[in-house]
Amino acid sequence: MRIPCPFCGDRDAREFVYRGDASPVRPTEPADFHDYVYLRDNPAGPLREHWYHAQGCRNWLVVTRDTRTHEISRAEFARAADR
């Protein structure tokens, strides 16, 4: 799989570290941490994911990837995605 890093260009997925779904928001209440850490959806289709470019520019990215085909439709810096 190739990931289009906004800084380095098209790179092999082995250069990246996968963190998971980018949609959960860190809870403010300690009682809500169990769901945040352990309960995740596993949707079939487009999913926004966090990837870290460990063997490249060392930036966090938000990659929109179809979980059925692994086709990547978008990749952007994580800070830009939060805006």
A tleap script that builds the chain and sets N, CA, C and O, in Angstrom:
source leaprc.protein.ff14SB
mol = sequence {
  NMET ARG ILE PRO CYS PRO PHE CYS GLY ASP
  ARG ASP ALA ARG GLU PHE VAL TYR ARG GLY
  ASP ALA SER PRO VAL ARG PRO THR GLU PRO
  ALA ASP PHE HIE ASP TYR VAL TYR LEU ARG
  ASP ASN PRO ALA GLY PRO LEU ARG GLU HIE
  TRP TYR HIE ALA GLN GLY CYS ARG ASN TRP
  LEU VAL VAL THR ARG ASP THR ARG THR HIE
  GLU ILE SER ARG ALA GLU PHE ALA ARG ALA
  ALA ASP CARG
}
set mol.1.N position { 0.846 -1.169 0.000 }
set mol.1.CA position { 0.000 0.000 0.000 }
set mol.1.C position { 0.896 1.238 0.000 }
set mol.1.O position { 1.908 1.282 0.698 }
set mol.2.N position { 0.515 2.233 -0.783 }
set mol.2.CA position { 1.247 3.496 -0.876 }
set mol.2.C position { 0.433 4.588 -0.182 }
set mol.2.O position { -0.777 4.689 -0.383 }
set mol.3.N position { 1.096 5.395 0.627 }
set mol.3.CA position { 0.433 6.492 1.340 }
set mol.3.C position { 0.993 7.808 0.813 }
set mol.3.O position { 2.209 8.000 0.810 }
set mol.4.N position { 0.120 8.726 0.365 }
set mol.4.CA position { 0.589 10.007 -0.173 }
set mol.4.C position { 0.863 11.012 0.939 }
set mol.4.O position { -0.036 11.749 1.342 }
set mol.5.N position { 2.086 11.048 1.436 }
set mol.5.CA position { 2.461 12.003 2.478 }
set mol.5.C position { 2.454 13.413 1.878 }
set mol.5.O position { 3.049 13.626 0.821 }
set mol.6.N position { 1.798 14.376 2.525 }
set mol.6.CA position { 1.761 15.736 1.984 }
set mol.6.C position { 3.145 16.396 1.921 }
set mol.6.O position { 3.345 17.335 1.150 }
set mol.7.N position { 4.097 15.912 2.724 }
set mol.7.CA position { 5.430 16.502 2.752 }
set mol.7.C position { 6.406 15.730 1.866 }
set mol.7.O position { 7.176 16.338 1.122 }
set mol.8.N position { 6.383 14.396 1.938 }
set mol.8.CA position { 7.369 13.558 1.256 }
set mol.8.C position { 6.906 12.983 -0.076 }
set mol.8.O position { 7.721 12.491 -0.857 }
set mol.9.N position { 5.615 13.041 -0.338 }
set mol.9.CA position { 5.087 12.440 -1.555 }
set mol.9.C position { 4.614 11.018 -1.310 }
set mol.9.O position { 4.426 10.612 -0.163 }
set mol.10.N position { 4.424 10.265 -2.375 }
set mol.10.CA position { 3.911 8.905 -2.319 }
set mol.10.C position { 4.956 7.978 -1.710 }
set mol.10.O position { 6.053 7.841 -2.253 }
set mol.11.N position { 4.622 7.329 -0.570 }
set mol.11.CA position { 5.590 6.486 0.141 }
set mol.11.C position { 4.985 5.125 0.474 }
set mol.11.O position { 3.763 4.983 0.529 }
set mol.12.N position { 5.833 4.133 0.693 }
set mol.12.CA position { 5.392 2.799 1.066 }
set mol.12.C position { 4.841 2.810 2.494 }
set mol.12.O position { 5.357 3.529 3.349 }
set mol.13.N position { 3.812 2.031 2.752 }
set mol.13.CA position { 3.162 1.993 4.067 }
set mol.13.C position { 4.105 1.503 5.166 }
set mol.13.O position { 3.871 1.789 6.340 }
set mol.14.N position { 5.159 0.774 4.815 }
set mol.14.CA position { 6.110 0.289 5.822 }
set mol.14.C position { 6.869 1.420 6.505 }
set mol.14.O position { 7.473 1.206 7.556 }
set mol.15.N position { 6.850 2.621 5.925 }
set mol.15.CA position { 7.507 3.775 6.542 }
set mol.15.C position { 6.650 4.394 7.644 }
set mol.15.O position { 7.117 5.267 8.375 }
set mol.16.N position { 5.408 3.950 7.765 }
set mol.16.CA position { 4.444 4.564 8.673 }
set mol.16.C position { 4.092 3.634 9.830 }
set mol.16.O position { 4.249 2.416 9.748 }
set mol.17.N position { 3.611 4.245 10.908 }
set mol.17.CA position { 3.082 3.513 12.047 }
set mol.17.C position { 1.596 3.845 12.129 }
set mol.17.O position { 1.209 5.014 12.139 }
set mol.18.N position { 0.768 2.800 12.189 }
set mol.18.CA position { -0.686 2.959 12.222 }
set mol.18.C position { -1.149 3.155 13.656 }
set mol.18.O position { -0.783 2.377 14.538 }
set mol.19.N position { -1.956 4.195 13.900 }
set mol.19.CA position { -2.492 4.440 15.239 }
set mol.19.C position { -3.946 4.046 15.359 }
set mol.19.O position { -4.378 3.629 16.434 }
set mol.20.N position { -4.716 4.165 14.292 }
set mol.20.CA position { -6.114 3.763 14.340 }
set mol.20.C position { -7.059 4.866 13.933 }
set mol.20.O position { -6.660 5.869 13.342 }
set mol.21.N position { -8.306 4.662 14.259 }
set mol.21.CA position { -9.398 5.565 13.921 }
set mol.21.C position { -9.127 6.974 14.452 }
set mol.21.O position { -8.783 7.145 15.621 }
set mol.22.N position { -9.282 7.970 13.598 }
set mol.22.CA position { -9.002 9.357 13.973 }
set mol.22.C position { -10.212 10.068 14.552 }
set mol.22.O position { -10.093 11.217 14.977 }
set mol.23.N position { -11.370 9.428 14.582 }
set mol.23.CA position { -12.577 10.139 15.009 }
set mol.23.C position { -12.807 10.216 16.518 }
set mol.23.O position { -13.397 11.202 16.961 }
set mol.24.N position { -12.380 9.236 17.354 }
set mol.24.CA position { -12.652 9.362 18.786 }
set mol.24.C position { -11.961 10.583 19.395 }
set mol.24.O position { -10.814 10.897 19.077 }
set mol.25.N position { -12.685 11.249 20.267 }
set mol.25.CA position { -12.164 12.429 20.972 }
set mol.25.C position { -11.880 12.041 22.409 }
set mol.25.O position { -12.712 11.412 23.063 }
set mol.26.N position { -10.710 12.412 22.904 }
set mol.26.CA position { -10.310 12.065 24.271 }
set mol.26.C position { -11.330 12.622 25.261 }
set mol.26.O position { -11.633 13.815 25.231 }
set mol.27.N position { -11.866 11.765 26.144 }
set mol.27.CA position { -12.882 12.233 27.093 }
set mol.27.C position { -12.278 13.068 28.214 }
set mol.27.O position { -11.091 12.962 28.526 }
set mol.28.N position { -13.116 13.892 28.805 }
set mol.28.CA position { -12.675 14.721 29.937 }
set mol.28.C position { -12.934 14.041 31.265 }
set mol.28.O position { -12.273 14.355 32.255 }
set mol.29.N position { -13.883 13.116 31.309 }
set mol.29.CA position { -14.224 12.407 32.543 }
set mol.29.C position { -13.488 11.061 32.602 }
set mol.29.O position { -13.513 10.302 31.633 }
set mol.30.N position { -12.833 10.762 33.732 }
set mol.30.CA position { -12.110 9.486 33.845 }
set mol.30.C position { -12.993 8.258 33.625 }
set mol.30.O position { -12.508 7.238 33.137 }
set mol.31.N position { -14.252 8.333 33.967 }
set mol.31.CA position { -15.150 7.180 33.826 }
set mol.31.C position { -15.371 6.796 32.360 }
set mol.31.O position { -15.752 5.661 32.072 }
set mol.32.N position { -15.138 7.722 31.441 }
set mol.32.CA position { -15.381 7.465 30.024 }
set mol.32.C position { -14.173 6.875 29.289 }
set mol.32.O position { -14.265 6.578 28.098 }
set mol.33.N position { -13.047 6.702 29.980 }
set mol.33.CA position { -11.833 6.239 29.313 }
set mol.33.C position { -11.922 4.794 28.839 }
set mol.33.O position { -11.292 4.450 27.839 }
set mol.34.N position { -12.673 3.942 29.510 }
set mol.34.CA position { -12.791 2.551 29.086 }
set mol.34.C position { -13.324 2.477 27.654 }
set mol.34.O position { -12.744 1.797 26.808 }
set mol.35.N position { -14.415 3.169 27.388 }
set mol.35.CA position { -14.985 3.161 26.042 }
set mol.35.C position { -14.025 3.770 25.029 }
set mol.35.O position { -13.890 3.259 23.917 }
set mol.36.N position { -13.360 4.855 25.402 }
set mol.36.CA position { -12.426 5.541 24.504 }
set mol.36.C position { -11.260 4.629 24.105 }
set mol.36.O position { -10.843 4.626 22.947 }
set mol.37.N position { -10.739 3.864 25.051 }
set mol.37.CA position { -9.566 3.042 24.802 }
set mol.37.C position { -9.920 1.702 24.158 }
set mol.37.O position { -9.233 1.259 23.238 }
set mol.38.N position { -10.987 1.051 24.634 }
set mol.38.CA position { -11.237 -0.334 24.247 }
set mol.38.C position { -12.368 -0.572 23.254 }
set mol.38.O position { -12.358 -1.585 22.556 }
set mol.39.N position { -13.329 0.319 23.172 }
set mol.39.CA position { -14.486 0.071 22.317 }
set mol.39.C position { -14.379 0.888 21.039 }
set mol.39.O position { -14.551 2.107 21.051 }
set mol.40.N position { -14.095 0.207 19.941 }
set mol.40.CA position { -13.946 0.866 18.646 }
set mol.40.C position { -14.830 0.185 17.620 }
set mol.40.O position { -15.043 -1.026 17.671 }
set mol.41.N position { -15.340 0.969 16.696 }
set mol.41.CA position { -16.085 0.418 15.575 }
set mol.41.C position { -15.111 -0.137 14.548 }
set mol.41.O position { -13.944 0.253 14.513 }
set mol.42.N position { -15.590 -1.036 13.721 }
set mol.42.CA position { -14.782 -1.592 12.646 }
set mol.42.C position { -15.607 -1.497 11.357 }
set mol.42.O position { -16.080 -2.510 10.841 }
set mol.43.N position { -15.775 -0.270 10.841 }
set mol.43.CA position { -16.662 -0.096 9.693 }
set mol.43.C position { -16.046 -0.601 8.392 }
set mol.43.O position { -14.827 -0.605 8.218 }
set mol.44.N position { -16.917 -1.021 7.489 }
set mol.44.CA position { -16.495 -1.375 6.142 }
set mol.44.C position { -16.752 -0.165 5.265 }
set mol.44.O position { -17.898 0.252 5.097 }
set mol.45.N position { -15.706 0.396 4.713 }
set mol.45.CA position { -15.833 1.584 3.882 }
set mol.45.C position { -14.835 2.649 4.293 }
set mol.45.O position { -13.846 2.351 4.962 }
set mol.46.N position { -15.088 3.893 3.897 }
set mol.46.CA position { -14.150 4.979 4.195 }
set mol.46.C position { -13.986 5.206 5.701 }
set mol.46.O position { -14.966 5.235 6.446 }
set mol.47.N position { -12.744 5.366 6.129 }
set mol.47.CA position { -12.427 5.596 7.534 }
set mol.47.C position { -11.260 6.573 7.617 }
set mol.47.O position { -10.275 6.445 6.890 }
set mol.48.N position { -11.383 7.550 8.512 }
set mol.48.CA position { -10.279 8.484 8.762 }
set mol.48.C position { -9.385 7.866 9.826 }
set mol.48.O position { -9.853 7.515 10.909 }
set mol.49.N position { -8.073 7.731 9.511 }
set mol.49.CA position { -7.135 7.044 10.399 }
set mol.49.C position { -5.912 7.922 10.675 }
set mol.49.O position { -5.523 8.749 9.850 }
set mol.50.N position { -5.320 7.725 11.847 }
set mol.50.CA position { -4.057 8.386 12.175 }
set mol.50.C position { -2.900 7.495 11.744 }
set mol.50.O position { -2.881 6.301 12.044 }
set mol.51.N position { -1.946 8.072 11.047 }
set mol.51.CA position { -0.715 7.392 10.657 }
set mol.51.C position { 0.457 8.316 11.003 }
set mol.51.O position { 0.369 9.529 10.812 }
set mol.52.N position { 1.549 7.746 11.508 }
set mol.52.CA position { 2.757 8.494 11.849 }
set mol.52.C position { 3.848 8.122 10.857 }
set mol.52.O position { 4.153 6.942 10.683 }
set mol.53.N position { 4.434 9.113 10.210 }
set mol.53.CA position { 5.487 8.857 9.211 }
set mol.53.C position { 6.837 8.736 9.923 }
set mol.53.O position { 7.653 9.658 9.903 }
set mol.54.N position { 7.050 7.578 10.553 }
set mol.54.CA position { 8.227 7.340 11.386 }
set mol.54.C position { 9.524 7.299 10.595 }
set mol.54.O position { 10.553 7.750 11.096 }
set mol.55.N position { 9.510 6.775 9.379 }
set mol.55.CA position { 10.724 6.647 8.577 }
set mol.55.C position { 10.839 7.751 7.532 }
set mol.55.O position { 11.515 7.594 6.516 }
set mol.56.N position { 10.177 8.855 7.793 }
set mol.56.CA position { 10.203 9.976 6.853 }
set mol.56.C position { 10.229 11.300 7.593 }
set mol.56.O position { 11.149 11.569 8.365 }
set mol.57.N position { 9.230 12.116 7.361 }
set mol.57.CA position { 9.194 13.477 7.901 }
set mol.57.C position { 8.767 13.540 9.363 }
set mol.57.O position { 8.826 14.608 9.971 }
set mol.58.N position { 8.338 12.418 9.939 }
set mol.58.CA position { 7.917 12.321 11.337 }
set mol.58.C position { 6.710 13.187 11.666 }
set mol.58.O position { 6.595 13.719 12.769 }
set mol.59.N position { 5.832 13.318 10.715 }
set mol.59.CA position { 4.574 14.036 10.919 }
set mol.59.C position { 3.438 13.047 11.122 }
set mol.59.O position { 3.457 11.934 10.597 }
set mol.60.N position { 2.441 13.481 11.902 }
set mol.60.CA position { 1.201 12.718 12.041 }
set mol.60.C position { 0.287 13.101 10.899 }
set mol.60.O position { 0.146 14.280 10.575 }
set mol.61.N position { -0.341 12.098 10.282 }
set mol.61.CA position { -1.259 12.326 9.175 }
set mol.61.C position { -2.632 11.773 9.513 }
set mol.61.O position { -2.765 10.838 10.303 }
set mol.62.N position { -3.649 12.364 8.904 }
set mol.62.CA position { -4.982 11.774 8.894 }
set mol.62.C position { -5.211 11.300 7.471 }
set mol.62.O position { -5.258 12.095 6.533 }
set mol.63.N position { -5.353 9.992 7.330 }
set mol.63.CA position { -5.506 9.363 6.025 }
set mol.63.C position { -6.932 8.818 5.921 }
set mol.63.O position { -7.385 8.091 6.805 }
set mol.64.N position { -7.627 9.164 4.860 }
set mol.64.CA position { -8.948 8.611 4.609 }
set mol.64.C position { -8.767 7.418 3.679 }
set mol.64.O position { -8.367 7.562 2.523 }
set mol.65.N position { -9.077 6.215 4.221 }
set mol.65.CA position { -8.821 4.961 3.510 }
set mol.65.C position { -10.075 4.105 3.527 }
set mol.65.O position { -10.760 4.007 4.545 }
set mol.66.N position { -10.366 3.495 2.405 }
set mol.66.CA position { -11.479 2.552 2.325 }
set mol.66.C position { -10.992 1.223 2.888 }
set mol.66.O position { -10.059 0.629 2.346 }
set mol.67.N position { -11.609 0.747 3.966 }
set mol.67.CA position { -11.144 -0.470 4.631 }
set mol.67.C position { -11.410 -1.735 3.824 }
set mol.67.O position { -10.849 -2.788 4.128 }
set mol.68.N position { -12.256 -1.648 2.802 }
set mol.68.CA position { -12.531 -2.820 1.960 }
set mol.68.C position { -11.484 -2.987 0.873 }
set mol.68.O position { -11.088 -4.111 0.565 }
set mol.69.N position { -11.028 -1.877 0.284 }
set mol.69.CA position { -10.119 -1.937 -0.865 }
set mol.69.C position { -8.731 -1.371 -0.568 }
set mol.69.O position { -7.817 -1.544 -1.375 }
set mol.70.N position { -8.557 -0.709 0.553 }
set mol.70.CA position { -7.323 -0.014 0.946 }
set mol.70.C position { -7.022 1.195 0.058 }
set mol.70.O position { -5.919 1.738 0.104 }
set mol.71.N position { -7.989 1.614 -0.741 }
set mol.71.CA position { -7.806 2.800 -1.582 }
set mol.71.C position { -7.795 4.038 -0.693 }
set mol.71.O position { -8.676 4.219 0.147 }
set mol.72.N position { -6.790 4.885 -0.887 }
set mol.72.CA position { -6.652 6.112 -0.105 }
set mol.72.C position { -7.170 7.273 -0.937 }
set mol.72.O position { -6.701 7.518 -2.049 }
set mol.73.N position { -8.146 7.984 -0.382 }
set mol.73.CA position { -8.734 9.105 -1.110 }
set mol.73.C position { -8.183 10.452 -0.648 }
set mol.73.O position { -8.311 11.451 -1.357 }
set mol.74.N position { -7.565 10.484 0.548 }
set mol.74.CA position { -7.055 11.762 1.050 }
set mol.74.C position { -6.019 11.510 2.140 }
set mol.74.O position { -6.127 10.554 2.908 }
set mol.75.N position { -5.023 12.373 2.194 }
set mol.75.CA position { -4.036 12.357 3.273 }
set mol.75.C position { -3.659 13.797 3.571 }
set mol.75.O position { -3.332 14.566 2.666 }
set mol.76.N position { -3.708 14.153 4.840 }
set mol.76.CA position { -3.389 15.529 5.247 }
set mol.76.C position { -2.709 15.501 6.609 }
set mol.76.O position { -2.824 14.527 7.354 }
set mol.77.N position { -1.999 16.580 6.925 }
set mol.77.CA position { -1.376 16.675 8.236 }
set mol.77.C position { -2.461 16.672 9.305 }
set mol.77.O position { -3.513 17.283 9.118 }
set mol.78.N position { -2.223 16.001 10.408 }
set mol.78.CA position { -3.232 15.872 11.464 }
set mol.78.C position { -3.656 17.218 12.018 }
set mol.78.O position { -4.837 17.410 12.308 }
set mol.79.N position { -2.748 18.144 12.172 }
set mol.79.CA position { -3.130 19.470 12.696 }
set mol.79.C position { -4.025 20.209 11.724 }
set mol.79.O position { -4.934 20.923 12.149 }
set mol.80.N position { -3.792 20.056 10.432 }
set mol.80.CA position { -4.647 20.708 9.427 }
set mol.80.C position { -6.028 20.068 9.427 }
set mol.80.O position { -7.020 20.749 9.166 }
set mol.81.N position { -6.110 18.778 9.712 }
set mol.81.CA position { -7.396 18.069 9.720 }
set mol.81.C position { -8.258 18.493 10.889 }
set mol.81.O position { -9.483 18.403 10.811 }
set mol.82.N position { -7.646 18.958 11.981 }
set mol.82.CA position { -8.389 19.364 13.167 }
set mol.82.C position { -9.045 20.738 13.015 }
set mol.82.O position { -9.930 21.096 13.793 }
set mol.83.N position { -8.621 21.485 12.038 }
set mol.83.CA position { -9.135 22.847 11.877 }
set mol.83.C position { -10.473 22.875 11.243 }
set mol.83.O position { -11.038 23.950 11.041 }
savepdb mol mol.pdb
quit
